[in-house]
Amino acid sequence: MLRVEQFVLKNDDILHHNARLPSDMLDKQTEQMAESLKRQRRDRASLTVSQQRRLEAASGFSWDPLGDAWSAHIADWLTWRVALGVALPSVSGHGVMRL
């Protein structure tokens, strides 16, 4: 079992690295695992299919965590706009789109 898998089983969540925290607030093992995940995301093509599937099976794992967070925020914003009945900008930039 990978250390990342052990972490997920213990904490019921994927490992998150927060670059805003001072390095002395992170334990070394957590920091090393976070860096390892970052490398694996970057070098995905070098991983075997089995390795990719094991990572994908980890609760909360994403190949693009920042992109996923961005998409979630956009979805929340759109929901808020629709709830207010406010016109949304059109995709083409010509006029507005109403839902």
CNS distance restraints for C-alpha pairs under 8 A (distance, minus, plus):
assign (resid   1 and name CA) (resid   5 and name CA) 6.31 0.50 0.50
assign (resid   1 and name CA) (resid   6 and name CA) 6.82 0.50 0.50
assign (resid   2 and name CA) (resid   6 and name CA) 6.37 0.50 0.50
assign (resid   3 and name CA) (resid   7 and name CA) 6.17 0.50 0.50
assign (resid   3 and name CA) (resid  33 and name CA) 7.65 0.50 0.50
assign (resid   4 and name CA) (resid   8 and name CA) 6.26 0.50 0.50
assign (resid   4 and name CA) (resid  14 and name CA) 7.61 0.50 0.50
assign (resid   4 and name CA) (resid  15 and name CA) 7.38 0.50 0.50
assign (resid   4 and name CA) (resid  33 and name CA) 6.84 0.50 0.50
assign (resid   5 and name CA) (resid   9 and name CA) 6.19 0.50 0.50
assign (resid   5 and name CA) (resid  55 and name CA) 7.94 0.50 0.50
assign (resid   5 and name CA) (resid  58 and name CA) 6.46 0.50 0.50
assign (resid   6 and name CA) (resid  10 and name CA) 6.16 0.50 0.50
assign (resid   7 and name CA) (resid  11 and name CA) 5.96 0.50 0.50
assign (resid   7 and name CA) (resid  12 and name CA) 7.78 0.50 0.50
assign (resid   7 and name CA) (resid  13 and name CA) 7.76 0.50 0.50
assign (resid   7 and name CA) (resid  14 and name CA) 7.29 0.50 0.50
assign (resid   7 and name CA) (resid  15 and name CA) 7.22 0.50 0.50
assign (resid   8 and name CA) (resid  12 and name CA) 4.93 0.50 0.50
assign (resid   8 and name CA) (resid  13 and name CA) 5.03 0.50 0.50
assign (resid   8 and name CA) (resid  14 and name CA) 5.37 0.50 0.50
assign (resid   8 and name CA) (resid  15 and name CA) 7.28 0.50 0.50
assign (resid   8 and name CA) (resid  58 and name CA) 6.54 0.50 0.50
assign (resid   8 and name CA) (resid  59 and name CA) 6.66 0.50 0.50
assign (resid   9 and name CA) (resid  13 and name CA) 7.64 0.50 0.50
assign (resid  12 and name CA) (resid  59 and name CA) 6.81 0.50 0.50
assign (resid  13 and name CA) (resid  58 and name CA) 7.87 0.50 0.50
assign (resid  13 and name CA) (resid  59 and name CA) 5.57 0.50 0.50
assign (resid  13 and name CA) (resid  60 and name CA) 5.80 0.50 0.50
assign (resid  14 and name CA) (resid  58 and name CA) 6.72 0.50 0.50
assign (resid  14 and name CA) (resid  59 and name CA) 5.94 0.50 0.50
assign (resid  14 and name CA) (resid  60 and name CA) 5.17 0.50 0.50
assign (resid  14 and name CA) (resid  61 and name CA) 5.85 0.50 0.50
assign (resid  15 and name CA) (resid  30 and name CA) 7.56 0.50 0.50
assign (resid  15 and name CA) (resid  33 and name CA) 7.54 0.50 0.50
assign (resid  15 and name CA) (resid  34 and name CA) 6.31 0.50 0.50
assign (resid  16 and name CA) (resid  34 and name CA) 6.46 0.50 0.50
assign (resid  17 and name CA) (resid  30 and name CA) 7.97 0.50 0.50
assign (resid  17 and name CA) (resid  31 and name CA) 6.87 0.50 0.50
assign (resid  17 and name CA) (resid  34 and name CA) 5.56 0.50 0.50
assign (resid  17 and name CA) (resid  35 and name CA) 7.98 0.50 0.50
assign (resid  21 and name CA) (resid  25 and name CA) 6.53 0.50 0.50
assign (resid  21 and name CA) (resid  26 and name CA) 7.51 0.50 0.50
assign (resid  22 and name CA) (resid  26 and name CA) 7.38 0.50 0.50
assign (resid  26 and name CA) (resid  30 and name CA) 6.72 0.50 0.50
assign (resid  26 and name CA) (resid  31 and name CA) 6.31 0.50 0.50
assign (resid  27 and name CA) (resid  31 and name CA) 6.34 0.50 0.50
assign (resid  28 and name CA) (resid  32 and name CA) 6.10 0.50 0.50
assign (resid  29 and name CA) (resid  33 and name CA) 6.20 0.50 0.50
assign (resid  30 and name CA) (resid  34 and name CA) 6.13 0.50 0.50
assign (resid  31 and name CA) (resid  35 and name CA) 6.21 0.50 0.50
assign (resid  32 and name CA) (resid  36 and name CA) 6.10 0.50 0.50
assign (resid  33 and name CA) (resid  37 and name CA) 6.21 0.50 0.50
assign (resid  34 and name CA) (resid  38 and name CA) 6.27 0.50 0.50
assign (resid  35 and name CA) (resid  39 and name CA) 6.26 0.50 0.50
assign (resid  36 and name CA) (resid  40 and name CA) 6.21 0.50 0.50
assign (resid  37 and name CA) (resid  41 and name CA) 6.14 0.50 0.50
assign (resid  38 and name CA) (resid  42 and name CA) 6.25 0.50 0.50
assign (resid  39 and name CA) (resid  43 and name CA) 5.96 0.50 0.50
assign (resid  40 and name CA) (resid  44 and name CA) 5.57 0.50 0.50
assign (resid  40 and name CA) (resid  47 and name CA) 7.49 0.50 0.50
assign (resid  41 and name CA) (resid  63 and name CA) 5.78 0.50 0.50
assign (resid  41 and name CA) (resid  64 and name CA) 7.81 0.50 0.50
assign (resid  43 and name CA) (resid  47 and name CA) 7.14 0.50 0.50
assign (resid  44 and name CA) (resid  52 and name CA) 7.48 0.50 0.50
assign (resid  47 and name CA) (resid  51 and name CA) 5.91 0.50 0.50
assign (resid  47 and name CA) (resid  52 and name CA) 6.31 0.50 0.50
assign (resid  48 and name CA) (resid  52 and name CA) 6.30 0.50 0.50
assign (resid  49 and name CA) (resid  53 and name CA) 6.14 0.50 0.50
assign (resid  50 and name CA) (resid  54 and name CA) 6.22 0.50 0.50
assign (resid  51 and name CA) (resid  55 and name CA) 6.38 0.50 0.50
assign (resid  52 and name CA) (resid  56 and name CA) 6.16 0.50 0.50
assign (resid  53 and name CA) (resid  57 and name CA) 6.05 0.50 0.50
assign (resid  54 and name CA) (resid  58 and name CA) 6.69 0.50 0.50
assign (resid  55 and name CA) (resid  61 and name CA) 6.63 0.50 0.50
assign (resid  56 and name CA) (resid  61 and name CA) 5.85 0.50 0.50
assign (resid  56 and name CA) (resid  62 and name CA) 7.01 0.50 0.50
assign (resid  57 and name CA) (resid  61 and name CA) 7.46 0.50 0.50
assign (resid  61 and name CA) (resid  65 and name CA) 7.86 0.50 0.50
assign (resid  62 and name CA) (resid  68 and name CA) 7.70 0.50 0.50
assign (resid  64 and name CA) (resid  68 and name CA) 6.10 0.50 0.50
assign (resid  65 and name CA) (resid  69 and name CA) 6.07 0.50 0.50
assign (resid  66 and name CA) (resid  70 and name CA) 6.11 0.50 0.50
assign (resid  67 and name CA) (resid  71 and name CA) 6.16 0.50 0.50
assign (resid  68 and name CA) (resid  72 and name CA) 6.17 0.50 0.50
assign (resid  69 and name CA) (resid  73 and name CA) 6.25 0.50 0.50
assign (resid  70 and name CA) (resid  74 and name CA) 6.24 0.50 0.50
assign (resid  71 and name CA) (resid  75 and name CA) 6.14 0.50 0.50
assign (resid  72 and name CA) (resid  76 and name CA) 6.20 0.50 0.50
assign (resid  73 and name CA) (resid  77 and name CA) 6.12 0.50 0.50
assign (resid  74 and name CA) (resid  78 and name CA) 6.13 0.50 0.50
assign (resid  75 and name CA) (resid  79 and name CA) 6.16 0.50 0.50
assign (resid  76 and name CA) (resid  80 and name CA) 6.18 0.50 0.50
assign (resid  77 and name CA) (resid  81 and name CA) 6.17 0.50 0.50
assign (resid  78 and name CA) (resid  82 and name CA) 6.10 0.50 0.50
assign (resid  79 and name CA) (resid  83 and name CA) 6.08 0.50 0.50
assign (resid  80 and name CA) (resid  84 and name CA) 6.33 0.50 0.50
assign (resid  81 and name CA) (resid  85 and name CA) 6.19 0.50 0.50
assign (resid  81 and name CA) (resid  86 and name CA) 5.38 0.50 0.50
assign (resid  81 and name CA) (resid  87 and name CA) 7.46 0.50 0.50
assign (resid  81 and name CA) (resid  88 and name CA) 7.31 0.50 0.50
assign (resid  82 and name CA) (resid  86 and name CA) 6.13 0.50 0.50
assign (resid  82 and name CA) (resid  87 and name CA) 7.77 0.50 0.50
assign (resid  82 and name CA) (resid  99 and name CA) 6.88 0.50 0.50
assign (resid  85 and name CA) (resid  99 and name CA) 7.85 0.50 0.50
assign (resid  86 and name CA) (resid  98 and name CA) 7.81 0.50 0.50
assign (resid  87 and name CA) (resid  96 and name CA) 6.17 0.50 0.50
assign (resid  87 and name CA) (resid  97 and name CA) 6.05 0.50 0.50
assign (resid  87 and name CA) (resid  98 and name CA) 5.23 0.50 0.50
assign (resid  87 and name CA) (resid  99 and name CA) 7.56 0.50 0.50
assign (resid  88 and name CA) (resid  96 and name CA) 5.74 0.50 0.50
assign (resid  88 and name CA) (resid  97 and name CA) 5.18 0.50 0.50
assign (resid  88 and name CA) (resid  98 and name CA) 6.21 0.50 0.50
assign (resid  88 and name CA) (resid  99 and name CA) 7.99 0.50 0.50
assign (resid  89 and name CA) (resid  93 and name CA) 6.84 0.50 0.50
assign (resid  89 and name CA) (resid  95 and name CA) 7.03 0.50 0.50
assign (resid  89 and name CA) (resid  96 and name CA) 4.76 0.50 0.50
assign (resid  89 and name CA) (resid  97 and name CA) 5.89 0.50 0.50
assign (resid  90 and name CA) (resid  94 and name CA) 6.28 0.50 0.50
assign (resid  90 and name CA) (resid  95 and name CA) 6.05 0.50 0.50
assign (resid  90 and name CA) (resid  96 and name CA) 4.73 0.50 0.50
assign (resid  90 and name CA) (resid  97 and name CA) 5.04 0.50 0.50
